[in-house]
Amino acid sequence: MKTALFISKRLISERRKGLTFSRPINRIVIAGIALSMSVMILALAILTGFKQEIRNKIAGFSGHIQVLNFDSNYSFETAPISSGQEFISKLDNYRGFENIHVFATKAGIIKTEENIQGVVLKGISTDYDWSFFSKNLVEGSVLSLNDSTRSNGVIISRSISDLLNLGVGDDFAMYFVQDPPRMRRFTVEGIYSTSVEAMDKIYILGDIGHIRRLNGWEEDQVSGFEIFINNFNNIDLMTFIVRDAIGYKFREDQEKLKVTNLKIKYPQILDWLNFQDTNVIVIVVLMLLVAAFTMISGLLILILEKTNMIGILKALGSDNKLIQKIFLNQAAYIISAGLLWGNIIGYGLAVIQKRFELISLDPSSYYLTTVPINFDILHFIFLNIGTIFIILIMLLIPSRLVAAISPVKAIKFD
């Protein structure tokens, strides 16, 4: 067994038995590191969970990437394109695409006996992935669509339901401003709530066949395609792949398509989410500094306590490097204990919040009803390894204090 490690273990053993006055100091240092670690864990888990939930909710309404007619503007009255596009089969060769489905939108006005409300009818077909709205459904059921007949059922939001006093099974009239004006009657089959009020107050979901008939489109015409991807961080790359698959059309008789994504459609929301990264960086840096300076203080006390031992070791011929290793080994033990408790506390609180949702949020401000939690194994690994590395690097400076200790004075030190 190496000398430095042997002595370190003996000193740690003495401290456990309470034979030294630094034992309570060590406990305070461990508590400080544990507190810092738990705060960093919670900050990362909440931030990544918050960003993930908001992105998923926005994407649930429009997909991560959209393909539209190049002539379409930013209104909900779009120019049609054919649903039989060649680029769809090309995207099958790339990993990372989760789902592609058609859609169409048309603005209208819902009128009841007491109220009116402007909304957007989003038409979907049999290829639609209902996982997002199934997760956020609070009453009723999702639509059951088929290609042979048009369904009059729709799904509305809780906001629209409360505003117009509509429940599951109720029917209502929706008016479309066009020449000539049209009216359709729909039946509420489901009510959803995503807490994203800006979206909930606008969209109702129904059969795309109604929009085709209202606009006089062919059976294979749609407003565009919504594309979902597996990893939001790759959205720029996946957008480029879609554009490359579509290519550039130069002939006048060819449909010209444009590609957009969430970062282009909702820059203000995503910029706001990215701004939260700064807050977490500040928290992590501050907590690392707290942990590091707490450990530095603890190490200085350890050196002060064992000044006599340092003098004896130097008198016996030990060099400064060996003595530094003795104290750095003790510091590594204290850091490990602090990180262990920090991980237990941090991840314990995160699990409790994720399971029981004890802390709530104002959905009008945060788009969420509770504080979200996201667990990522990479965050766990990098946070722990990074904390150990940074603290040990900072401890190299105070550990050099042993070089300035004179053996004669140290042995006489009391």
C-alpha positions in Angstrom: 0.0 0.0 0.0 1.4 3.4 -0.9 2.5 5.6 2.0 0.3 8.6 1.2 -2.8 6.4 0.8 -2.1 4.5 4.1 -1.7 7.6 6.1 -4.8 9.2 4.6 -6.9 6.2 5.5 -5.6 6.3 9.1 -6.4 10.0 9.4 -9.9 9.4 8.0 -10.5 6.6 10.4 -9.5 8.8 13.3 -11.9 11.4 12.2 -14.7 9.0 11.9 -14.1 7.9 15.5 -14.2 11.6 16.6 -10.6 11.6 17.8 -9.9 15.0 16.1 -11.4 18.4 16.6 -11.9 18.8 12.8 -14.7 16.2 12.6 -17.6 18.8 12.9 -15.7 21.0 10.4 -15.6 18.1 7.9 -19.3 17.6 8.4 -20.0 21.2 7.5 -17.8 20.9 4.4 -19.6 17.8 3.3 -23.0 19.5 3.9 -21.8 22.5 1.8 -20.7 20.3 -1.1 -24.0 18.3 -0.9 -26.1 21.4 -0.9 -24.2 22.8 -3.9 -24.5 19.5 -5.8 -28.2 19.1 -5.1 -28.9 22.7 -6.3 -27.0 22.0 -9.5 -28.8 18.8 -10.1 -32.2 20.4 -9.6 -31.3 23.4 -11.7 -30.3 21.2 -14.7 -33.3 18.8 -14.3 -35.8 21.6 -14.1 -34.3 23.6 -17.0 -34.0 20.7 -19.4 -37.5 19.5 -18.4 -38.9 23.0 -18.9 -37.4 23.4 -22.3 -38.4 19.8 -23.4 -42.0 20.3 -22.3 -42.5 23.6 -24.0 -40.8 22.5 -27.2 -43.0 19.3 -27.3 -46.2 21.3 -26.7 -45.4 23.8 -29.5 -44.4 21.0 -31.8 -47.6 19.2 -31.0 -49.6 21.9 -32.7 -47.5 22.3 -35.9 -44.7 19.6 -36.0 -41.0 20.4 -35.7 -40.8 21.0 -39.5 -43.5 22.1 -42.0 -43.6 21.9 -45.7 -46.0 24.3 -47.4 -46.8 25.9 -50.8 -44.2 28.5 -51.6 -47.0 31.0 -52.3 -48.6 30.5 -48.8 -48.4 33.5 -46.5 -48.5 33.6 -42.7 -52.3 33.5 -42.5 -54.3 30.3 -42.0 -55.7 30.5 -45.5 -53.1 28.5 -47.4 -52.5 27.6 -51.0 -52.9 23.8 -51.6 -50.2 21.3 -52.6 -50.5 17.7 -53.6 -50.3 15.1 -50.9 -48.3 12.7 -53.2 -44.9 14.3 -52.9 -41.7 12.5 -53.9 -39.6 13.8 -51.0 -41.6 11.7 -48.5 -40.1 8.5 -49.8 -36.6 10.1 -49.8 -36.8 10.9 -46.1 -37.3 7.2 -45.3 -33.6 6.8 -46.0 -32.7 9.1 -43.1 -32.8 8.2 -39.4 -34.2 10.8 -37.0 -37.6 11.4 -38.6 -40.4 10.2 -36.4 -43.7 10.9 -38.2 -45.0 12.8 -41.3 -48.6 13.6 -41.8 -50.8 16.0 -43.9 -52.8 18.9 -42.6 -54.9 21.8 -43.6 -56.0 25.0 -41.8 -58.9 27.3 -42.2 -60.0 30.3 -40.1 -63.6 30.5 -38.9 -66.0 31.8 -36.2 -67.8 29.6 -33.7 -71.2 31.0 -32.8 -73.3 29.8 -29.9 -76.5 31.3 -28.5 -74.5 33.6 -26.1 -71.0 34.0 -27.5 -68.8 34.0 -30.6 -65.2 33.1 -30.9 -62.7 33.2 -33.8 -60.8 30.0 -34.1 -58.8 27.9 -36.6 -60.0 24.6 -37.8 -57.0 22.3 -38.3 -57.9 19.5 -40.6 -56.2 16.2 -40.2 -56.4 12.8 -41.9 -56.1 9.1 -41.1 -52.2 9.4 -40.9 -52.4 11.8 -38.0 -50.4 10.8 -34.8 -52.7 11.4 -31.9 -50.1 10.8 -29.1 -49.7 14.5 -28.2 -53.4 15.2 -27.9 -54.1 11.9 -26.3 -51.7 12.8 -23.5 -53.4 16.2 -23.0 -57.0 15.0 -23.4 -59.1 15.9 -20.3 -62.5 14.7 -21.5 -64.0 12.6 -24.3 -61.8 10.9 -26.9 -59.8 11.6 -30.0 -61.4 11.4 -33.4 -61.8 8.2 -35.4 -61.3 9.1 -39.0 -61.6 7.1 -42.3 -61.2 7.9 -45.9 -64.7 6.9 -47.0 -66.8 9.4 -45.0 -66.3 12.8 -43.4 -66.5 13.0 -39.7 -68.4 16.0 -38.0 -66.6 15.4 -34.8 -64.0 17.9 -33.5 -61.7 18.3 -30.5 -61.6 21.7 -28.8 -59.5 23.1 -26.0 -60.6 23.6 -22.4 -60.2 27.4 -23.0 -62.7 27.3 -25.9 -65.0 25.0 -23.9 -65.2 27.3 -20.9 -65.5 30.4 -23.1 -68.4 29.1 -25.2 -69.9 26.7 -22.6 -69.4 23.7 -24.8 -69.0 20.1 -23.5 -68.5 16.7 -24.9 -71.5 15.8 -27.1 -72.6 19.4 -27.7 -72.9 20.6 -31.3 -72.2 24.1 -32.6 -72.2 26.1 -35.8 -68.9 27.4 -37.3 -69.0 30.1 -40.0 -66.3 30.6 -42.7 -65.8 34.0 -44.2 -65.5 33.4 -48.0 -67.4 34.0 -51.1 -70.1 32.9 -50.6 -70.0 32.5 -46.8 -70.3 28.9 -45.6 -71.4 27.2 -42.4 -70.7 23.8 -40.9 -72.1 22.1 -37.8 -69.7 20.1 -35.7 -70.0 17.9 -32.6 -67.5 18.1 -29.7 -66.0 14.6 -29.2 -63.0 15.6 -27.0 -61.6 18.4 -24.9 -57.8 18.9 -24.5 -55.7 21.2 -22.4 -52.0 21.9 -23.0 -51.8 25.1 -20.8 -50.3 26.9 -23.8 -53.1 29.5 -23.9 -51.9 31.1 -27.1 -52.5 27.8 -28.9 -55.4 26.5 -26.9 -57.5 29.6 -27.7 -57.0 29.1 -31.4 -57.0 25.5 -32.6 -59.8 23.0 -32.9 -59.1 19.7 -34.7 -61.4 18.1 -37.3 -61.6 16.1 -40.5 -59.5 17.5 -43.4 -62.3 16.6 -45.8 -64.4 19.6 -44.6 -61.6 22.1 -45.5 -61.1 20.4 -48.9 -64.8 20.8 -49.6 -65.0 24.4 -48.3 -62.0 25.4 -50.4 -63.0 23.5 -53.5 -59.8 21.4 -53.4 -59.2 18.0 -54.9 -59.1 14.9 -52.7 -55.3 14.8 -52.8 -54.7 18.5 -52.0 -53.6 19.7 -48.5 -52.1 22.8 -46.9 -48.9 21.0 -46.2 -47.0 18.4 -44.2 -46.0 18.3 -40.5 -42.8 16.5 -39.8 -41.8 15.3 -36.3 -38.2 14.5 -35.4 -36.6 12.5 -32.6 -34.2 15.1 -31.3 -34.9 18.8 -31.3 -31.2 19.7 -31.1 -30.9 18.4 -34.7 -33.7 20.5 -36.1 -31.4 22.6 -38.3 -29.8 19.5 -39.8 -33.1 17.8 -40.3 -34.6 21.0 -41.9 -31.6 21.0 -44.3 -32.2 17.3 -45.2 -35.9 18.0 -45.9 -35.0 21.0 -48.2 -32.4 18.8 -49.9 -34.9 16.1 -50.5 -37.4 18.5 -52.0 -34.9 20.1 -54.2 -35.4 23.2 -56.3 -38.2 23.5 -58.9 -37.7 25.7 -61.9 -40.5 24.9 -64.3 -43.7 26.9 -64.0 -45.9 23.8 -64.0 -44.1 22.3 -61.0 -45.2 22.8 -57.4 -42.8 25.0 -55.5 -42.5 24.1 -51.8 -41.0 25.9 -48.9 -39.7 24.5 -45.6 -40.0 26.1 -42.2 -39.5 25.0 -38.6 -40.3 25.9 -35.0 -37.2 28.2 -34.7 -38.5 30.2 -37.7 -42.2 30.2 -36.7 -41.8 30.9 -33.0 -38.4 32.6 -32.5 -39.7 34.6 -29.5 -40.6 31.5 -27.5 -37.5 29.6 -28.3 -35.2 32.6 -27.7 -36.9 32.9 -24.3 -36.1 29.3 -23.6 -32.5 29.6 -24.7 -32.2 32.6 -22.4 -32.9 30.3 -19.5 -29.5 28.6 -20.2 -27.8 31.7 -18.9 -29.6 31.4 -15.5 -28.5 27.8 -15.1 -24.9 28.6 -16.0 -24.8 31.3 -13.4 -26.3 28.9 -10.8 -23.9 26.1 -11.6 -20.8 28.4 -11.5 -21.9 29.9 -8.2 -22.5 26.5 -6.7 -19.2 25.2 -7.9 -17.5 28.2 -6.3 -19.3 27.7 -3.0 -18.3 24.0 -3.0 -14.7 24.8 -3.9 -14.2 27.5 -1.3 -15.9 25.4 1.3 -13.5 22.6 0.5 -10.5 25.0 0.5 -11.5 26.1 4.0 -11.8 22.5 5.2 -8.4 21.6 3.7 -6.7 24.5 5.4 -8.2 23.4 8.8 -6.9 19.8 8.1 -3.4 21.2 7.4 -3.5 23.4 10.5 -4.7 20.4 12.6 -1.9 18.2 11.4 1.0 20.7 11.4 2.9 18.6 14.0 2.5 15.5 11.8 3.7 17.5 8.7 6.9 18.5 10.7 7.5 14.9 11.8 7.1 13.5 8.2 9.5 16.2 6.9 12.0 15.4 9.6 11.8 11.7 8.6 12.6 12.6 5.0 9.2 12.9 3.3 9.0 15.3 0.5 6.3 18.0 -0.1 4.7 16.0 -2.9 4.0 13.0 -0.6 2.5 15.2 2.1 0.3 17.0 -0.5 -1.0 13.7 -1.6 -2.0 12.8 1.9 -4.2 15.9 2.2 -5.6 15.7 -1.3 -6.6 12.0 -0.6 -8.5 13.2 2.4 -10.1 16.0 0.4 -11.1 13.5 -2.3 -12.9 11.4 0.4 -14.7 14.5 1.7 -15.7 15.5 -1.8 -17.0 12.1 -2.6 -19.1 12.0 0.6 -20.5 15.4 -0.3 -21.3 14.4 -3.8 -23.0 11.2 -2.7 -25.3 13.0 -0.3 -25.8 15.8 -2.9 -26.9 13.2 -5.5 -29.2 11.5 -3.1 -30.9 14.7 -2.0 -31.0 16.3 -5.5 -32.3 13.3 -7.4 -34.6 12.4 -4.5 -36.3 15.7 -4.6 -36.5 15.6 -8.4 -38.1 12.1 -8.3 -40.6 13.4 -5.7 -41.5 16.4 -7.8 -41.8 14.3 -11.0 -44.1 11.8 -9.4 -46.3 13.9 -7.1 -46.0 17.3 -8.8 -45.9 19.2 -5.5 -44.8 22.5 -6.9 -47.2 24.1 -9.3 -46.8 27.0 -11.8 -49.0 29.6 -13.4 -49.8 28.2 -16.9 -50.5 31.7 -18.2 -46.9 32.7 -17.6 -45.0 29.4 -17.9 -47.2 27.3 -20.2 -47.0 24.5 -17.6 -49.1 23.6 -14.5 -46.2 22.1 -12.5 -42.4 22.3 -12.4 -41.1 19.8 -15.0 -38.3 17.4 -14.4 -36.0 15.7 -16.9 -33.4 13.1 -16.1 -30.4 12.7 -18.3 -27.6 10.3 -17.5 -25.0 12.4 -19.3 -25.8 15.4 -17.0 -25.3 13.1 -14.0 -21.9 11.9 -15.3 -20.5 15.3 -16.4 -21.8 17.2 -13.4 -20.2 14.8 -10.9 -16.9 14.3 -12.8 -16.7 18.0 -13.5 -17.3 19.0 -9.9 -14.6 16.6 -8.6 -12.1 17.8 -11.2 -12.7 21.5 -10.7 -12.5 21.3 -6.9 -9.4 19.2 -6.9 -7.7 21.6 -9.3 -8.5 24.5 -7.0 -7.2 22.6 -4.0 -3.7 22.3 -5.5 -3.1 25.9 -4.4 -3.8 25.6 -0.7 -2.2 22.2 -0.6 1.2 23.8 -1.5 1.0 25.5 1.9 2.8 22.4 3.3 6.0 23.4 1.4 6.3 26.6 3.5 6.1 24.7 6.8 9.4 24.3 8.6 10.0 20.9 10.2 11.5 22.4 13.4 8.7 25.0 13.9 6.0 22.4 12.9 7.2 19.9 15.5 7.1 22.6 18.2 3.7 23.8 17.0 0.8 23.5 19.5 
